[in-house]
Every structure is written in structure tokens, then in C-alpha cells.
Amino acid sequence: MGRKGGVPSHGIVGPSPLSSSTPSPLTPAVVRALAWDPTGTASLAIFKLPPAPGREATTTTIASATTTTIDLDVFLSHDGTGCSTSETECLLRCLDARGRRRRERKTTTTDDDSTRRLSKDYRAALRGCLRRLEEEGEQSSEKEGGTRSSEREGGDDGVVVIADSGPSSSPPDVVVADGALESLRLIHAITHLAEIFLLPLSSSSSGGGRRLDGPAGSMTADAVRYLRLHHGRGRGRSSPLDAPWVRTMLDDDQPEYYVFPSDDRRRPPSNSCDDYGSFGSPYWDLLLRCVVRGELVHAWTLLSHHSACRRAEEAEADAMVVDVGEGGTMMMSETSPEAEGFAALRAILLSAPIPGGRGGDDDEDDDEGEEEDENEGGGERWDDFDNIPLVEGVPPGADLLWEAFPRRARRLRSIRGRRRSADIDGDGRQSESLSSSLSFPILPELYQPHVAMSTFRCWQETIRNIAFPSGVGGDSSSVAGVGGILSVLFKRFPPLRQIVSILVGSTPPSIAEPSSLEWSDALLMELLYSRPNIMPEDIATRARVAMSKRSVGQGSQNDTLDEIVVAIMNGNAGQVVETMFSMCGGSSGAALPATMTSQQMALVVAASTVTNPLVFLLVRVDASKTSLLCNLLVDAGCLSQPHDLSPSKFNIQTELHLIAAEAIVSSFSVQGQCNIGVRMAVDFLLPYSLPKRVESVTTGITLTTNCEIDYEPRIAAMIAHVLSHRSPDTDSEARDLLQLCEEAVRLGSVPIADACETLAFSRAIHYRANGIHSCEVYWFLRGMEVLSLWLPPDRRRRLGFASRRHFDVLCERSANALISVFSSAAVANLSNAGISEAKEKEMSKALRVAEDVLGGILQDDVMAPVLQGLVEASLLKYSVDIALADANGETVQVATGIVHCLEERCLSEDDGQVVSTLADPRMYSDLLHIAFAILVKEDEVSEGQPMEFAKCAFTIHGMHILMARLTQVLAWEGVICVSNESSPSQPKQPSDARKEHFRTMRLAFCKGLMRAITNEQPRKSSTTKNGSEVSLEEEMELMLSPCI
């Protein structure tokens, strides 16, 4: 079973290990049997008949005098493409995150932004998966000597690549892997975009409304982070300085003059993210790219490696004279113009209050570690210098003013080791020296557009004053800007003037050309430096304008992606679903894309009822990539749940869930990991199958007595289907699945309860085959517990299901076997033949089995109280007591146990309230033989003694029970004639020896009755009669009464 060449199989997957031939087309004439393979979950095993004599064999069959090989073909019920370790880990992280959020909702009264945080958890899992898959792909390419370089520029940090796509010369298997990566990247991008423009913030910040209705600039920071991560050249890389050629360039003494060697394999291609071509220099083009995308921290790192900046620092250090005498420390010499210019550039770049941060760790917007920060209450020691304001009027951390929650954003950044507005020493106390010399403004709790915009304008005005005192304008040969602090640097390095002009919102024409920048770069410059306070609903408009200017030469696929981006920016939740269906993997059957899309999308189209048959057809064909995103959009209210499903409407959320579950099960089944697939599919579906107890409402009056179960039956049926086709390999797997489904069963899901009982039953059958009876009993009791205790009282069952039937049979069979061997031993003792060694071993084995079964019942604290009074369990208990008492020579206890087994009683309501005995009628003869042996031995002991000294282990009541059962056995054996008109069949004709045997038994019983009467002690008149006891007169009357 599996794939060939990375292409999913359809129909016949492959032969089982039992087969020695290749699969061949089957016809009804050669099909022997069809059966679900319990080890394959999604596998259908087909056994074919061997070819008939005179007919050609349809398959190659190996046969010899000693061995014969059969063909067993295995089909998959659903197509599956497999699931790598990284994808499996991603799925588990997503399901764990969803489970954690569900538990938080149960324990907290406020929901706040749990939906957004869940979306971030999904994206974090996807980023990790994509990063690992790309690393594995690079390692594979390096080993195989593929066309891709072993060192990719920057290493994509798990992000989507929405860019030009063309034919690839990679090997077939690599092409398949790249296609899967592209699907995951696109899912990651769509998830991020939907999170920003569709999922609301907490109710405390936005009143629970749409983010598109928020104040000016409230979404700019998130939009900038999205564009940096998923669009443009160099998208998704944690740092543009990680590329190998960049590291080589920065190690050079004059990196500004670096050129690519003609034979350098690390050189980026002409259309790569690191080649803008505006200046024709790798150094200045990379610096331009950093400024265009707002990665100003990396821009300063590049400038600090410039040879002029290094020389200025060295010259300043050489010109510094330090006197350590009594006069203290004295600085001498003036700072050079170059040093002043670079210091000004450093202050400008590192204090920029632009939305989305200045690059680096600022692009991380997840909430990882937030709880740790709140619990620790302290922090590491930060550098005082980085807390000093670099530009007057622009406080440190001013870029956080564009965040929806500035204070929380500062806390999250501090978790990453960033320096913020206060210095904390090792003891958690604020540094007095710093706090006394500096006064830092406290960031507001919520976003304040006027505060953010005023700080931004102050920063840009400072740049104009120190860089362009005469105004910004003209081309590279213009003298505009002369006279500022940066004039010396502008004269020496003309590209620097054009780059700095971007910071004040003035893009030179040579840089703004469509051939130089992509639409995302143009939009980034507009959001960062020209319109940071843009209204949220205008972002989509500006994106469309940027796309229209740079759409020349792009393919139809990019045009489609651009339209999707604009539609989602406009708040179109339905577009998310359609994109996931049509562009995120289609019907490939991959588990991770199917699950991620389903969980996010079912919240978009929210099971929104679809009446258009064409749309539903699209869902049926390509919806294997839709679930997690859908659920997020439904939870966020972007899509509404259907309340009245007519035949013309369809619950798309349910469809996506079912298709995703099928993809999970089949993908893991293909690679032989059925246990993981079943567990993951059940865990994925359970939250949407939980029944809700609702009260029937009639004419406005709530009827509390008639409660109905309201849940999605198709999802519950799917869970039951998956579980029923799985035979757990271990107890831990079965126990884990039962615990997973317990909540749904306790809420009243009968299909899931039946499937759980099947799991327990399969484990019990496994232990029966291996002869481990204690474990067999344990799992029978687990199945009984599911249906008898877990279900609500109005849906519980005590009889009729497999575990209960087989448990009853096990108890009765163990008791019957035990009594049978002890009866045989009693007969052997009567004949003076003695008990052979083999018979002793048989007795020990039967007793051990019965004790194991009984011990399993008594040690089960949950089911032992429930089984009190159960006929089969009581029979087993008395049978074990009889055997143990007989082994110890305690004949009275043996007699008491026999009477309990043969005595008639009215059974409980669960057993029909019929009058019956604990022992099955087939056990009557064996129990009577044991009693017969006891009475014969007593008769031999009392022979020759006065009657008053004779002893009897049985009471008069016990002898009455024995004689009544003996009468029944004699009638069955044909020894006595019983009138029964309804039974016209001829009675049995016992042999003379048989008749003699029963005559001897009757005589022994009569003698025993005499001894029992003699042993009856006279009762004192003052003794209170126990209602449960029978007097001597009543016993005699019963024995002398006519036989029924």
C-alpha cells in the first residue's frame, strides 16, 4: 500500500503482504469475499477465488506441494496522499490549540479575542511546518544535486509565495513537493489575511463590530506585516541579511563596492527578491529594499557596515583624549561631518514611529509567551542607552502606538528580549539613575489615532529639517537638500539621498517605476510613509490602484490572486471559502490542507446555506482543503449557521468537516499509520458532534420533562464510521479513544456510544484469542460501562449489545467448565478410581480461569456495584466458592453454594422478573453429582452410628431443592414419566446402568434427608421466626406435595 512517485493512487492501492502477485482487474465471478480491514481503517480487503480447473488464472499464483499463496487486494475507501512528520506535528498543534481555547471558554465568562488568538496559533503551527518542509527540501536537493541551490536566499520563514509562477525543471518528485508547499503557503496567507480583515478584535476595543469600521490607521500595522510576510520580493524572510551573499558582502572592507562574481552560485537570479536594479549595486539595492519595506533596523545594519561609517567611528575614537587624573575625564576634538551624518541616520532609522514595526522581531505578532510574562512579573536587564529618545518628540517604542493594544504589544515585545521604556535591575526594581534622568510617556491601553499620527509627523518633520532643509525634490543631480546635516553624505553617496527621501513620503521617479517595484512594495511605501492613518476600508482601494499600475506582463494566475486579496480586504468572507476550494489543493486528499481550510473556512461560509448548485458542486469536488479557517469565520460571526435546511440547501461547514476527516483517515492509512489517522480525525470532528440537550417548547411554554437531543447526525455518524472500522492495536489506543469520546457519549450521542462499545469489544476479543481472561473481562466491562453508565438515563441499555452478551457467556461458560470438572472428580472419587494428574491439571486450569474472570469483576470499582444481582456473575461467584470450599474440605460451604445455584428465585426487572435458577439446566446434573458425592461420603461416615449423631451438610430446605432438581433431571433422562401432551416426541430410553445410577442417587438423597431431619434442632417458643427461613413442617409438606 502506498504511493508511487508521489502521485496518489486511485482504486486499487496494492496487494497485501499475503499476496505474491500484482493486482489485476476483478470480475464478480472471481470475487470470494469483501471485508473491511480493521488494521487499515479506510481499506477494503478483497479475497479472490483461485482459478477453476480448465480456466486460465487471472493472476500469477505460486503453489507447491507444501505452500499455497492467496491474493488479497486492498482498496482504499478514500484517496489519500500521505502526511509527513512535519504536517502531522502541525495538525496536532492546531488541534491542541483548538482544544485549549475550548477549555478556556468553559472556564472564563468573557470570550474577548480568543478567536483571533486561535487563528494566530494556527498560523504559528503552519509557519513551523513550512519551515521544516523547506529545510527538508533544501537538504534533499543538496543530496540529489538538484537545480535548486543548497543555500536559499534568506530561507523562507514559512510563508506564502504569491509571485510569478512558471515551468520548473525540477524532478517529478520535487515538483509534487513544491506543489504541496505552495498550497500550504497559500493557506497560510489567506488565513493571515482573513484574520486581519474579517476576524474582529475583542469587544472591549472595538465594540464587537467589524475592524473595517474602525478609526483611521487602526489596521495599518497589521496590513504592513501581512504585506511584508506574504508579498513582494524577499517575502517571509526573518531577515534580508541572512542570505549567504549578503553575509559575504558585509564581511568585505568596502561592501558598497561589492559585485557578484560571475561564477558565484550564491548570486541571486535577476528576478529574485534581492535584485531591484534601481542603482545597479547589490549594496544600495538591498538598502533600498529594506527602506521600501520598512525594515529600518536592517537598513541601519547595512549602513553601519559602510566603509565610510567605519572610518568615521575609528576617527572619532582616535580623536578622543581621555585624562584619568584628578581633573576627571575630558573629551577633546570635534565630531566629523560624516560621523554626525551617520549618527543622524541611526537616530532616524531606529526611532521611526512607523506602523508594523521597524523589522526584525517587530514582525512577530503572535501571543506566544504572554502568559509567561504575566506570571514572572519581572524581566531581564536592558541596556539604558537604547531607552534614550533618539529623536526629540519621538519616545522609544513609538511604533507601538499604531497597534490596537499598545501596552500589550510592548509587553509581548519585551518577552522577545526587546528594550522598552524602563530599566529593570536583577531584583525587579526600577533603576533610579535612569528614571530620575529620563521621563518616558506611558503608552495608551487602546489605539489612539491622534497620538500616533502626531508622533509620526514629528519624526518626518525632524527628517526634513536635518536632511532636506531646502525641500525635497528634483532628480539625483539636484542640489535640493544641501545645507543639512546629511548634505556631506548625500554628495558622496547620491543613492542615499533618494533612499532617505522615501522616509518623508517622496518617492523618486526612478524608484517608483513599475519595473522596479511590485504592487505590494508600492502599497507598503504608501502605508508606511505617506498614509499611515489611512481608513481601514480604503486599504483595498489603494491596493487595487497599486495593482493596476503594475499589472503589465503578469499572468492570469497572479491577476486572480490579486482579485482575491482585494476581495478579502473588502470584507468578503465568501471569497475565502472559494479560494480555499479552488486554489488550495483541490481534491488531492492531503490531510493538512483539508483540515486547515475546513477549520478556518467553515467559519467563513459558515455552513452558510448554499442554494446555488454550481457552488455546491465546487464544494464537493474541491473541498478537501477546507475546515479550520471556516470554523474561525463562523465563530467570529462572519458567517451564519443554518437553522432550516431544506433539500435544496446544504450545510457547507458539515461537508468540509466530513471531507477533511476522510482526507485525514485515508492519508494516514496510505502510509500505515491508521491509529494516528483515526485519533486525529475523531479529535477533529468531536467538537462539532457534541449533542446539546434542548427543551421542547410548545406555545411559549417550556416542557422540562421532554428533552430532545440536538446535534449534527452526519458528523456523529462519521465518527462512528471511523471508529467502527478500527481495531485498536494496544490498550492505550483504545483507552485514549474512549476518553476522547466520553463527553459526547455522556451528552447522549448513541452512534458514538455504539462505536465506543465496538472498540472495547474488539480488545476483549483480542485477549480472548490470547487466553488472557482478566483483560478480556476488563474490556467487556468497559463496553458495558459505555452503554450502561455513560449514556443519559433515558438512553442507557443493559441488554442486547455485544459486550453484555459475550460477558454473560464468558461468566456462564467459566462456571460451567469449573463445575463440570469438579463433578467429574466427584464421580471418580465415588468409583474409587481416583483423580489422575491430568484431571488435577484440568481442575486447576478451570479454577484459575474462573478466578481470573471473577477477580476482574470484583476489582472493577465502577461496574462491580452495577453487576450486583446479575445472574451470570452470581453463578460464577458461587461456582468459585464451591470449588474453593471443596478443595479445603468445607462440605457445608459446598452444600450452601450448590443450593444457591439450584434454588429458584424471582429475577430482577432487567432479567424479565421470571422465576428461574442461577444455574443453567445443563449444570443441574453436575451440581447434583457433587451433592451426591458429599451425601455418600457422609453416609459412609455415619454408618453404624446412632442416628442422633449423624451429620448432614444440607439443610432440609437444601434437600428439598436437590430432590426437586433431581426430579427434573430424571424426567429429562426418561427415568420417570412426566405427562406432557404438548411434547409428542418419544421419551428417552436410558440404559439399565443409568437407571441404577439414578436409583442410587435418589436413595442417597433420601438418607441425607433423614439425617437433615434428625439434625434439625427443636425451636424454642420464644425464638422469633425469621421470615426467610422455612419450618420443618413446611419443608415436609413441600416434599410430599404432588410433583409439578
PyMOL commands that set and color helices and strands:
alter all, ss='L'
color gray80, all
select helices_A, chain A and resi 85-107+114-144+172-197+203-206+211-213+220-230+240-242+244-250+255-257+282-292+296-304+307-318+337-350+360-363+370-376+385-387+398-402+406-415+432-437+449-467+487-492+494-503+509-512+519-530+536-549+556-569+573-583+591-606+613-625+628-635+652-670+674-688+713-724+731-746+750-769+773-790+793-795+802-830+837-858+871-887+891-902+909-911+921-942+947-949+956-973+992-1015+1032-1040
alter helices_A, ss='H'
color red, helices_A
select strands_A, chain A and resi 12-15+31-36+43-48+72-76+692-698+701-710+904-906+915-917
alter strands_A, ss='S'
color yellow, strands_A
deselect
rebuild
show_as cartoon
